């Protein structure tokens, strides 16, 4: 039996350097998964792994301990009584979520980081660090950042933070952020209070500063600041975030794509973060604004759409046809100066593309791209 098949785990499949998450749902009435604050020690034991892999993990735990009021202690290898038991056997990246690790049988690992390589090239270093920071975040009780693939949207914050190490794409792929964001640090300081690390050159982190960074309203900030009970503080935080998420996502998740479209969502996820996607959106925004008589500032071309694996014109035409309710088709170029002929797509593929495009359009990253493009050109 796969020890990582239950819902207490966040599960990531490695496809170098991309990691796709398959996170099991956490019940609505589940207790918050954070460890007791200042609980003494959380013990860690390695089950295999190279020295290079272990060093990456130890450095990441040290960074978390800078902001979270938790002490990590390493036991001898293969210690089945350790709180966090880290294996390197499956080629995957996954972790039990927070104190759910205590529910994992002692003979089984609570985390698997076999996906990290320990290689020293720049791509591997950044990818390994991003994966480890993400999984340790899960081990401390953090959810995915704006995960709307479940019946109830999950997020650590009430505002989108695309820099968070917990960020994922619509299909669950870890974005690859290899540094804790200010939102990440602020959250740790609120749910594991007690540390006062430096904030820049002149300030020191504390709960009040953390709440300011997180942009909480004054009444909620006062309620948390006045709370002397850590369980109550965490509940206030989680309740406010849940209420704000419910305003943004009042309905359930987008239905999965139709038949024969299993590979479509990963393709769109990669397109979403590709530089040519921003260039395509920019051209579409500029064209629309010019048609309305809006004067635009000149801008440099960030990335030619010709660099994209799929031509921007194809994407634009496809979205336009779908938006107008027409049948999607694939344009096939005939010769250098030839015209294009259309090969109709099957209805189930059209439905899958339409669902995936709608899913992409409601992704917070897409909103940020469009917002920043409009600000840049007006």
C-alpha positions as CSV (number, residue, x, y, z in Angstrom):
1,X,0.0,0.0,0.0
2,X,1.2,3.5,-0.8
3,X,1.9,5.2,2.5
4,X,1.2,8.6,0.9
5,X,-2.2,7.8,-0.4
6,X,-4.3,9.4,2.3
7,X,-5.6,13.0,2.6
8,X,-3.2,14.0,5.3
9,X,-0.4,14.4,2.7
10,X,0.4,16.9,0.1
11,X,1.8,14.8,-2.8
12,X,4.0,16.1,-5.6
13,X,5.1,14.2,-8.7
14,X,8.6,15.2,-10.0
15,X,9.2,16.0,-13.7
16,X,12.4,17.9,-13.6
17,X,12.4,20.8,-12.9
18,X,8.6,20.9,-12.5
19,X,6.8,19.4,-9.6
20,X,3.1,18.7,-9.8
21,X,1.1,18.5,-6.6
22,X,-1.7,16.0,-5.9
23,X,-2.9,17.3,-2.5
24,X,-5.6,15.4,-0.7
25,X,-8.5,17.4,0.6
26,X,-8.6,18.4,4.3
27,X,-12.1,18.0,5.8
28,X,-14.0,21.2,6.5
29,X,-14.2,20.5,10.2
30,X,-10.6,19.4,10.5
31,X,-8.5,20.9,13.3
32,X,-6.0,23.4,12.2
33,X,-2.8,21.4,11.4
34,X,-0.2,23.7,13.1
35,X,2.1,22.3,15.7
36,X,2.0,23.6,19.3
37,X,3.8,26.8,19.5
38,X,7.2,26.8,21.2
39,X,6.7,23.1,21.8
40,X,10.3,22.4,22.6
41,X,11.6,20.2,19.8
42,X,10.3,18.7,16.6
43,X,12.6,15.9,15.9
44,X,13.8,14.9,12.4
45,X,15.4,11.8,11.0
46,X,16.7,10.9,7.6
47,X,16.0,7.6,5.9
48,X,18.6,7.6,3.2
49,X,19.7,10.6,1.1
50,X,23.1,12.0,0.2
51,X,25.0,14.6,2.2
52,X,24.1,17.1,-0.5
53,X,20.4,16.4,-0.2
54,X,20.5,16.5,3.6
55,X,22.4,19.8,3.6
56,X,19.7,21.5,1.4
57,X,17.0,20.3,3.8
58,X,18.8,21.4,6.9
59,X,19.4,24.9,5.6
60,X,15.7,25.2,4.7
61,X,14.7,24.1,8.2
62,X,17.1,26.7,9.6
63,X,15.4,29.4,7.5
64,X,11.9,28.4,8.7
65,X,13.2,28.4,12.4
66,X,14.2,32.1,11.9
67,X,10.5,33.1,11.7
68,X,8.6,30.2,13.3
69,X,8.9,29.7,17.0
70,X,9.9,26.1,16.7
71,X,13.1,24.2,17.4
72,X,14.2,21.4,15.1
73,X,16.5,18.6,16.4
74,X,18.0,15.9,14.3
75,X,18.1,12.3,15.6
76,X,20.2,9.5,14.2
77,X,19.3,8.2,10.8
78,X,16.4,5.7,10.5
79,X,14.9,6.8,13.9
80,X,11.3,5.6,13.7
81,X,10.3,7.7,16.7
82,X,11.2,11.0,15.1
83,X,8.3,13.5,14.5
84,X,9.4,14.0,10.9
85,X,10.8,11.1,9.0
86,X,12.3,12.0,5.6
87,X,12.8,9.4,3.0
88,X,14.4,9.5,-0.5
89,X,13.1,6.4,-2.1
90,X,10.2,7.2,-4.4
91,X,11.5,10.0,-6.7
92,X,8.7,12.1,-5.5
93,X,8.2,15.2,-3.3
94,X,5.5,15.0,-0.6
95,X,4.8,15.7,3.0
96,X,2.2,15.1,5.7
97,X,0.5,18.4,6.5
98,X,1.5,19.8,9.9
99,X,0.8,17.7,13.0
100,X,-1.0,15.1,10.8
101,X,2.5,13.6,10.7
102,X,1.7,12.1,14.1
103,X,-1.0,10.0,12.5
104,X,1.5,8.3,10.2
105,X,2.6,4.8,11.4
106,X,6.0,4.9,12.9
107,X,7.4,2.5,10.3
108,X,6.5,4.9,7.5
109,X,8.1,8.2,6.4
110,X,6.1,11.5,6.9
111,X,8.0,13.2,4.0
112,X,9.6,12.0,0.8
113,X,12.1,14.3,-1.0
114,X,13.6,11.8,-3.4
115,X,12.8,14.3,-6.2
116,X,15.6,16.7,-5.2
117,X,19.0,16.0,-6.9
118,X,21.6,17.8,-4.8
119,X,23.3,18.8,-8.0
120,X,25.2,22.1,-8.0
121,X,24.1,23.7,-11.3
122,X,21.9,26.8,-11.0
123,X,18.7,25.2,-12.2
124,X,19.0,22.2,-9.9
125,X,19.9,24.4,-6.9
126,X,16.9,26.6,-7.4
127,X,14.5,23.7,-8.1
128,X,15.7,21.7,-5.1
129,X,15.4,24.6,-2.8
130,X,11.9,25.5,-4.0
131,X,10.7,21.9,-3.6
132,X,12.2,21.6,-0.1
133,X,10.8,25.0,1.1
134,X,7.4,24.0,-0.2
135,X,7.4,20.6,1.5
136,X,8.6,22.0,4.8
137,X,5.8,24.5,4.6
138,X,3.4,21.6,4.4
139,X,5.1,19.9,7.3
140,X,4.5,23.1,9.4
141,X,0.8,23.2,8.4
142,X,0.8,25.5,5.4
143,X,-1.6,24.9,2.5
144,X,-1.2,25.6,-1.2
145,X,-1.4,29.3,-2.1
146,X,-4.9,29.9,-3.7
147,X,-5.7,26.3,-4.5
148,X,-9.1,26.4,-6.1
149,X,-9.1,22.8,-7.4
150,X,-11.1,21.7,-4.4
151,X,-14.8,22.2,-3.3
152,X,-13.6,24.8,-0.8
153,X,-10.8,27.1,-1.9
154,X,-7.6,26.8,0.2
155,X,-5.1,29.5,0.8
156,X,-2.7,30.7,3.5
157,X,-3.6,34.3,2.8
158,X,-6.6,36.5,1.9
159,X,-4.7,38.2,-0.9
160,X,-2.8,36.5,-3.7
161,X,0.9,36.1,-3.2
162,X,2.6,34.8,-6.3
163,X,5.9,34.9,-4.6
164,X,5.0,32.5,-1.9
165,X,6.9,29.2,-1.7
166,X,3.5,27.5,-1.4
167,X,2.3,28.9,-4.8
168,X,1.2,26.4,-7.4
169,X,-0.3,26.6,-10.9
170,X,-3.9,25.6,-11.7
171,X,-2.7,22.0,-12.2
172,X,-0.8,21.9,-8.9
173,X,2.7,22.4,-10.3
174,X,5.0,24.2,-7.8
175,X,5.8,27.6,-9.3
176,X,9.4,27.3,-8.3
177,X,9.8,30.2,-5.8
178,X,13.1,29.5,-3.9
179,X,12.9,32.2,-1.3
180,X,10.3,32.7,1.5
181,X,8.2,35.7,0.6
182,X,7.3,38.4,3.1
183,X,3.8,37.0,3.3
184,X,5.3,33.5,4.1
185,X,7.4,35.1,6.9
186,X,4.5,37.1,8.2
187,X,2.3,34.0,8.4
188,X,4.9,32.1,10.3
189,X,5.3,34.9,12.8
190,X,1.5,35.0,13.4
191,X,0.8,31.3,13.8
192,X,4.1,30.5,15.5
193,X,4.7,33.8,17.4
194,X,7.8,34.5,19.5
195,X,10.6,35.2,17.1
196,X,11.8,38.7,16.3
197,X,14.2,38.5,13.3
198,X,15.4,41.6,11.5
199,X,13.2,43.2,8.8
200,X,15.5,45.1,6.5
201,X,18.1,47.4,8.1
202,X,15.9,49.4,10.5
203,X,12.9,47.2,11.6
204,X,12.4,44.0,13.6
205,X,9.7,41.5,12.8
206,X,6.8,41.0,15.3
207,X,3.2,40.1,15.1
208,X,2.0,43.6,14.6
209,X,4.4,44.2,11.7
210,X,3.4,40.8,10.3
211,X,-0.3,41.7,10.3
212,X,0.6,45.0,8.6
213,X,2.5,43.2,5.9
214,X,-0.4,40.8,5.4
215,X,-2.7,43.8,5.0
216,X,-5.2,42.7,7.6
217,X,-7.9,45.3,8.5
218,X,-7.6,47.2,11.8
219,X,-10.3,45.3,13.7
220,X,-8.8,41.9,12.9
221,X,-5.3,43.2,13.7
222,X,-6.5,44.4,17.1
223,X,-8.3,41.1,17.8
224,X,-5.2,39.1,17.0
225,X,-2.8,41.5,18.8
226,X,-5.0,41.3,22.0
227,X,-5.3,37.6,21.9
228,X,-3.2,35.8,24.6
229,X,-4.2,32.3,23.4
230,X,-2.3,30.9,20.4
231,X,-5.2,28.6,19.5
232,X,-7.6,31.5,19.4
233,X,-5.1,33.6,17.4
234,X,-4.8,30.9,14.8
235,X,-8.6,30.5,14.6
236,X,-9.1,34.3,14.1
237,X,-6.5,34.2,11.3
238,X,-8.0,31.2,9.6
239,X,-11.6,32.4,9.9
240,X,-10.8,35.8,8.4
241,X,-8.9,34.2,5.5
242,X,-11.8,31.8,4.8
243,X,-14.4,34.6,4.8
244,X,-12.4,36.6,2.4
245,X,-11.8,33.6,0.1
246,X,-15.5,32.9,0.1
247,X,-16.1,36.4,-1.3
248,X,-13.7,35.8,-4.2
249,X,-14.8,32.2,-4.9
250,X,-18.4,31.9,-3.9
251,X,-18.9,28.7,-6.0
252,X,-17.2,25.4,-6.2
253,X,-14.1,24.5,-8.3
254,X,-14.0,24.5,-12.1
255,X,-15.0,21.1,-13.4
256,X,-12.2,19.0,-14.8
257,X,-11.6,19.0,-18.5
258,X,-13.6,16.6,-20.6
259,X,-12.3,13.3,-22.0
260,X,-9.0,13.0,-23.9
261,X,-7.7,16.3,-22.4
262,X,-5.5,15.0,-19.6
263,X,-2.5,16.8,-21.0
264,X,-4.2,20.1,-21.8
265,X,-4.1,21.6,-18.3
266,X,-0.3,21.2,-17.9
267,X,0.2,22.8,-21.3
268,X,-1.9,25.8,-20.3
269,X,-0.1,26.0,-16.9
270,X,3.2,26.2,-18.7
271,X,1.7,28.8,-21.2
272,X,0.6,30.9,-18.2
273,X,4.1,31.4,-16.9
274,X,5.8,31.6,-20.3
275,X,7.1,35.2,-21.2
276,X,5.3,35.0,-24.6
277,X,2.0,34.7,-22.8
278,X,2.4,38.1,-21.2
279,X,3.4,39.5,-24.7
280,X,0.3,38.0,-26.2
281,X,-1.9,39.4,-23.5
282,X,-0.2,42.8,-23.9
283,X,-0.9,42.9,-27.6
284,X,-4.5,42.0,-27.0
285,X,-4.9,44.7,-24.3
286,X,-3.2,47.3,-26.5
287,X,-5.4,46.4,-29.5
288,X,-8.6,46.7,-27.4
289,X,-7.5,50.0,-25.8
290,X,-6.5,51.5,-29.1
291,X,-9.9,50.6,-30.6
292,X,-11.4,52.6,-27.8
293,X,-9.3,55.7,-28.6
294,X,-7.0,55.2,-25.6
295,X,-3.5,56.8,-25.9
296,X,-0.8,54.3,-24.9
297,X,2.7,54.7,-23.8
298,X,5.4,53.1,-26.0
299,X,6.8,50.0,-24.5
300,X,9.6,47.6,-25.3
301,X,8.7,44.1,-26.6
302,X,9.4,41.8,-23.7
303,X,9.4,38.6,-25.7
304,X,8.5,37.8,-29.2
305,X,5.5,35.6,-29.6
306,X,7.5,33.8,-32.2
307,X,9.4,32.2,-29.4
308,X,6.3,30.4,-28.1
309,X,5.8,26.8,-28.9
310,X,2.2,27.7,-29.9
311,X,1.9,30.9,-32.1
312,X,0.1,33.8,-30.3
313,X,-2.2,34.2,-33.3
314,X,-3.4,30.6,-32.8
315,X,-4.1,31.2,-29.2
316,X,-6.0,34.5,-29.9
317,X,-8.0,32.9,-32.7
318,X,-8.8,29.9,-30.5
319,X,-10.0,31.9,-27.6
320,X,-12.0,34.2,-29.9
321,X,-13.8,31.3,-31.5
322,X,-14.6,29.7,-28.2
323,X,-15.8,33.0,-26.7
324,X,-18.2,33.5,-29.7
325,X,-19.5,30.0,-29.3
326,X,-18.1,28.8,-32.5
327,X,-16.4,25.5,-33.1
328,X,-12.7,25.5,-32.5
329,X,-10.4,24.4,-35.3
330,X,-6.7,23.9,-36.0
331,X,-5.2,26.1,-38.7
332,X,-2.8,24.2,-40.9
333,X,-0.4,26.4,-42.9
334,X,-0.1,25.3,-46.6
335,X,3.2,26.5,-47.9
336,X,5.0,29.8,-47.2
337,X,2.3,32.0,-48.8
338,X,-0.5,29.5,-48.8
339,X,-3.8,29.9,-47.0
340,X,-4.9,28.1,-43.9
341,X,-7.4,25.2,-43.8
342,X,-9.4,24.2,-40.8
343,X,-9.6,20.7,-39.3
344,X,-12.5,20.7,-36.8
345,X,-11.7,19.5,-33.2
346,X,-13.9,16.8,-31.7
347,X,-16.7,18.2,-29.4
348,X,-15.1,16.7,-26.2
349,X,-11.8,18.4,-27.0
350,X,-13.6,21.7,-27.6
351,X,-15.3,21.3,-24.2
352,X,-12.1,20.5,-22.5
353,X,-10.3,23.5,-24.0
354,X,-13.2,25.8,-23.1
355,X,-13.2,24.5,-19.5
356,X,-9.4,24.9,-19.2
357,X,-9.4,28.4,-20.7
358,X,-12.1,29.5,-18.2
359,X,-10.1,27.9,-15.4
360,X,-7.0,29.9,-16.6
361,X,-8.9,33.1,-16.8
362,X,-9.9,32.9,-13.1
363,X,-6.4,32.1,-12.0
364,X,-4.9,34.9,-9.8
365,X,-1.7,34.9,-11.8
366,X,-3.7,35.7,-15.0
367,X,-5.4,38.6,-13.2
368,X,-2.0,39.9,-12.0
369,X,-0.6,39.7,-15.5
370,X,-3.5,41.6,-17.1
371,X,-3.5,44.2,-14.3
372,X,0.2,44.9,-14.6
373,X,0.0,45.1,-18.4
374,X,-2.8,47.7,-18.3
375,X,-0.8,49.8,-15.8
376,X,2.3,49.6,-18.0
377,X,0.6,50.7,-21.2
378,X,-1.8,53.4,-20.0
